[in-house]
Amino acid sequence: MVEDWQLPPQSLGRIPKVIPGSSGGKVIEGDFPLDQVVIDKLPADTVVRSCNRYGASEWTVIAKIETKLANDKQKFYFLKCAEYDQGRAMLEGEFHSMNELYKAAPNLVPKPHAWGQLTISNPNTYYFLCDFLEITGRNPDPVQLCAKLVALHKSSTSPTNMFGFHINPLRGNLPLQTTWNSSWSDFFIQLFRGTLSLDQKINGTWKNLGQLVEQAITHIVPQVIGPLEADGRSRHKLTKDSDLWDGNIGTDPKTGDIYIFDASSYYAHNEMDIAIWRSLPNSVVGSGVYVKTYIAQMGISKPAEQFEDRHMLYSAFTALHAAACHNRSSAREECYEKLKYLINKYAPFLELTSAYDAPKVLES
């Protein structure tokens, strides 16, 4: 799927034109027609009162479903819809990612309920259904956030004892190459190459970034990631794919509980999850306190003295994926500079040319 990926057409927030369903023998109120296939996925004895548009992105449209339970208590659900095969991949991946996270850490994510296809074929449209949480965008408490993340990382275990996931989840609008692999070094390489290939296919080449990535794979990965697996060590922990940026973290204003969402999960080295927390301008989680708090609770993988360089390499991949998703030159520049630094440190026999700073081997 990754090799053949095409960008999803922009939905522009279109509400699916489905035949409205009914619940409890009554018409459902609201401005977002609710398909009967979604209603039927709700728990038994649930009566839907209303369904209203709640927001949209370039590729999805969102609704808030109000229901009444058998005990007359009110409960809300979150519905996300997306079109075409890309929408199917996006929402199927989100459901399985959230479901895996919920099984491992039910206090960390809203409960997922279902995904599937709506009864509309022009275009084919898909849905993802989970609990609705009232959350605010206030700065997440670093101690609580890191405690929940550490609990996830310490308790989760890969079902195959390998790195990867059973499907290719999407991060943003692009899939991740998550085919199972027994080696963390090899898995990271397939992630990096998969994202580079998508970036070049969709956005074109940028300077000699592709050559720099290949040099990093050849010379840096064995020295920086390889030692993690020395002496039989392995670290296939469930991660949220290093996409723990400010917008994917929320706080319940009543309870103060922190939740994460919009997941694209796979089993990886746990430090990948905090790669996006390196210092970033205008980023709360990039302030430095979150990385320090996580390390204080989780500890650092051996060899500990290489943590900063591993973190930089992981964050270079994160930056490249952001560049691929959004055609963002600043993110490519960030990836580029981090790889140049690591190559200068670990591969001193290479030099950088003046034209595009592509590495070449020095003659002896």
N, C-alpha and C positions, 0 to 999 in steps of 0.2 A: 504493500500500500504506500509506503513512504516514497519509493522510487517513482511511482506514477501519480503522485499527489498533484492536484490542481487547486488553486485558491478557491474558496467558496464564494459564490456570487453574493454581493451585498443584498441583504434582505430589506434594508432600510426600515426596519421595524414593522414590517407587514404582519397584520394579525391573520392567522390561518382562517380560510373561508370554509369552515366545517359546518355541518348541520348541528345546531345546538342540541345537547342532550338534556335530560331531565333528571331530577333527583327528588325522591319522596313524592312523586306524582305532581311536582310543581316545576314551572319554568324557572330557570336560574337567572337571577338578575345580573346586571353588569354590562360592560362594554367589550368583553372578551368572550366570544362564544366558546363554550367548553364541550369538547368532544366526549361522546359517551364512553369511548375506550379509556379515557382518563378517569372519568367518574367511577367506572367499574374497578379501577385499581385502588380506590380509596378503601380504608377499613370498613368492614361490615357495620351496618347501622349508622353510617355517616350520611347526613343530609347536607347537600351543598346549597348554600344560600345565595352566594354571588361569586362572580369571577371578573376581575378587573385588571386592565393593563397596568403593569407596575414599572416597566422600563424596557430598554432595548439596547442592543449593541449593533455593530456593523453586520453581524451574522445571526443574531438571535433576537427574539422578542420574549418578554417575561410577563407573567401574570401572577396575581395573588388570589388564591382561592379561599373563600370564607366558608366554613362548615359548622354544623352543630352535631355533637356526639349524642349517643343514646342517653347520657346523663345530663343533657342540656348544656354541657360546657362548649365553649367556642374554641375552635382550632383552625389554624391557617396552614395552607400549603403553598409551596413555591413551584411554579410551572415555567419551564424554559422550552421554547420551540425553535427549531432550525430546519432549513430546507436542503433538498438535494442529498446526494450521497455524502457530501462533506458534512452536512448537518447530522446525518446518521452516525458518522464516525465520531463527530464531536460529542454528541450526547450519549452514545453508547460508551465511549471512553470515560466520560464524566461519571456516569452511573457506576461503572465497575470500579473506578478509582475511589469514589466516595464510599461505595459499599465495602471495599477492602479496608479503608480507613475507619469506617464505622465499626466494623467487626473488631478491629484492634484497639480503637480509642473512641468509644461512643460519646464521650464528653467533649470531643474535639471538633466534630463536624455535625451538621444537621442530618437527621436520619433520612437516607434515600429510600424511595418506595418503588419506583418503576421507571422504565424507559421503553419506548416503542414507537410505532408509526401511527400517525393520525389517519382518519378515514378521508383523506384528500390526496389526489394524485396529480394535481397540476399547480405547483410542483409537489413531488413527494415531500412530506413534512413529518418531522419526528419530534418527540417530546422527552423531557426529563422531569421527574416529579420527586420532590423531597419536602421535608418539614420546612415551614417558613419561620424564620427567626427575626425578631426585631433587634437590630443591631445598630450601633453608632460607629462612626469613623474615628473616634477618639484614639489617642495613642494607646496601644495595647500595653498592659502591665508586663514588663519584661520577665519578672520572676514567674508569674503564672503561665505566660506563653511558653517560656522555655521549659518549665516543669512538665507541661502537657506534651511538648515535642519530645522531650527526653523520655517520658514514659512510653510514648509510641515507639521510639527508636530502641528502647531496651526490651520491649515486650514482643515486637513483631519478628517473625521468622519467615523466610521465603519458603513457600510450599514445595519448591523444586530443589532447594539448596543451591539455587543459581541466582544470578542477577538478571532482572528484566521484569516482564509482565506478560500476561497471556494475550493481551491485545496491544495495539499501538495507540496509546492515549494522545490527545492533542493538547499541546500547550499553546495557548493563543489560538491561532488559525492554522497551525502546522503540526503534523504528527511527529512523535518521537520514535526513534528506531530502538525498540525495547525487546527485540528477540532475545530469548533466554541465552545466557552465556555463563559458563562456569568460572570465567576469569574476570575480575573487576577491571583490570587494565584493558582487556579486549573489549569488554562491554562499553567502557568509557570511549574507546576509540570508535566503536560503531555509532555511538551517540554523536560524537563530534563530527565524524565524516557525514553522517546522515543529515545533520543540520547544515553543514557547509554546502552539501550538494543541493539542498532545497534553496538555500540563499542564492547560490549561483544560478540555479535554474529559473527562479522567480525574479530575482533582482539584478542578475548579471554579476560579473566579476568586479571586485573592488581592490585596486592596487594589486599586490601579490599576496593577498591574505591567504589564498588557497595554498600557496607554497609554504607560507609560514605555519599554517596548521599542520601540514604534512611533516615539516621539520620538527614541530613540537611532538607529534605522534612518534616520530622515529627516535628523537633524542631526549625528550623531557618525560614523557609518560613512563618509560622504563625506570627512570631515576627517581621520579617523584611519586608515582602511584605503585610501581612494582614492589617497593619495600613493604607496602601495606599487607601484601600476601605472603611475605616471607615467614618461614617457620610454621606454615600451615594456618596462618591467621585468615579469617574470612569475615566479611561484614555486610551480608546482604540483608539490610533492614529496609522496611517500608518507608519510603520518603514521599513527600508531596511535590517532588520534582523541582526543587530549588525555586519555586515560584511564590515564595512567601513574602511578596511585596505588600506594601501598606494596604492596597486595595483588596487583597484577598484575606484580610484579617479583620474581624469585627468583634465588638464587645456588647453584650446584652446590657442595656442601660439600667435594668431593674436588679439583676443579680450580679453584674460585674463579670460574668463568665465570658471567656474568650473562645471564639470559634474561628475555624478556617474553612474555606470553601473554594469552589472552582478548581477542583483538584485534577491533576494528571499524574497519577501515582505509578511508581514502579519500585522494585527492590534494588537498592543500591547502597553504597557507602553512606552512612548517616550524615557525614559532613557535607554532602552535596546539598542537603536541604537548607543549609545556611550560607550557601555560596553567594546568594543575592544580597546578603547582609554586609558585604564589604562596603566600605565607605562610598556613599553615593550622594550627590547633591540633591537637596530637597527630599530626602528619604528619611522617614522616621526610623525604620528598621536598619537603615544604613548608618545610624549615628555612632555605632561602636558598642553601645551598652548591651545590645542584644547578643552579639557574638560573645562578649565577655561573660554574660550571664549564662549562656548556653554552655560554654566551656567549663564554667565553675560547677555546673550541675552534672554534665555528662563526662567531662574529662576530654582529653585529646588522644586520638589514635596514635599508636606507635608506628613509625618513629615521630615523637612529638616535636622534635626540632625542625621537621619539614612541614609542620602544619600551615604556616603562612604561605609557603610555595604551593602546597596542595590546594589551599583555599583560593589562591590566585588563579591556578589552572582551572579549577572548577568554575570560578566566576567568569573566566574567559569564555568557556562554553556557554554559560548563561547569557552573557552579553551577545554572543554570536546568534543565539536563538532569538533574542529580542530584535536584533538587527534584521534577521530573516523575516520575522513576523511583520515588522512595521517599516521595513526598508529604511532603517535609521542609521545614518552614517556615523553619528556619535557613538552608537553602540559598537559598530565595527571598529572604530578607532580605539575604543576601550579594550576590546578583544586583542587588537593588533599590538597595542603598547604592552599589555600584560604578557603576551607571548614573546615579544622582543626581549623583555626583561628576563624572562625565564631562560630563553635561549642564550642570552649573554652570560647568564650565571652558570648554566649546566652544560653548555656546548661552546666553550671558548675557542674551539678550532673552527667555528663558523664566524663569518663577518657579515655585516649588513651592507648591501650595495647602496649607493647614493640615490639611484633612480627611484626605486619603490621600496627600499629597505628589505628586499628579499634576501634570505641568507644564502651564502655560498661557502664552500669549503676552502680554507686557506691552503695554499701550496706549501709544502714543507721544504 
